């Protein structure tokens, strides 16, 4: 279950950082980061399916991903301005 959460959050972070409108880095990490993020999300779904029933796994994967994608843009506001 911990592996599922870590992979899901890492995949969401990688996908967010590969977007051109992200606020954490000066430049996006590029298409390789997006591919790694998509792979991490798929591995997170597979890990969830191993520990939960398939319906509960898809629901938990969707909810955690929505929460991460909703909160990631606001995390850049916590960074100190120079």
C-alpha positions in Angstrom: 0.0 0.0 0.0 2.9 2.4 0.8 4.4 1.5 -2.6 1.2 2.4 -4.3 1.1 5.8 -2.6 4.7 6.6 -3.2 4.5 5.7 -6.9 1.2 7.6 -7.4 2.5 10.8 -5.8 5.9 10.5 -7.6 4.1 10.0 -10.9 1.9 13.0 -10.4 4.9 15.1 -9.4 6.8 14.1 -12.5 3.9 14.8 -14.8 3.4 18.2 -13.2 7.1 19.1 -13.5 7.0 18.2 -17.2 4.3 20.7 -17.9 5.3 24.2 -19.2 3.1 26.0 -16.7 4.6 24.4 -13.6 5.8 26.8 -10.9 8.5 24.8 -9.1 11.4 24.8 -11.6 12.8 27.4 -14.0 12.2 25.0 -16.9 10.1 21.8 -17.3 11.9 18.5 -17.1 10.9 17.5 -20.6 9.2 14.6 -22.3 11.3 11.9 -20.6 10.0 13.1 -17.2 6.4 12.9 -18.5 7.0 9.3 -19.7 8.5 8.4 -16.4 5.5 9.9 -14.6 3.1 8.0 -16.8 5.0 4.8 -16.1 5.0 5.5 -12.4 1.2 6.0 -12.4 0.7 2.7 -14.2 2.9 0.9 -11.8 1.0 2.5 -8.9 -2.2 1.2 -10.4 -0.7 -2.3 -10.7 0.6 -2.1 -7.1 -2.9 -1.1 -5.9 -4.5 -3.9 -7.8 -2.2 -6.4 -6.0 -3.3 -5.2 -2.5 -6.9 -4.2 -3.1 -9.8 -5.4 -5.1 -9.8 -4.0 -8.6 -12.7 -1.6 -8.1 -11.2 -0.3 -4.8 -7.8 0.0 -6.4 -9.1 2.1 -9.3 -11.0 4.3 -7.0 -8.1 4.9 -4.6 -5.7 5.5 -7.5 -8.1 8.1 -9.0 -8.7 9.8 -5.6 -5.0 10.1 -4.7 -4.1 11.3 -8.2 -6.9 13.9 -8.1 -5.7 15.1 -4.7 -2.1 15.3 -5.8 -2.8 17.1 -9.0 -5.1 19.6 -7.1 -2.5 20.4 -4.5 0.7 20.4 -6.6 0.2 23.9 -8.1 -0.3 25.4 -4.7 3.0 23.9 -3.3 5.0 26.4 -5.4 3.5 29.2 -3.2 5.3 27.8 -0.2 8.7 28.4 -1.9 10.4 31.6 -0.7 10.6 34.4 -3.2 14.2 35.8 -3.7 
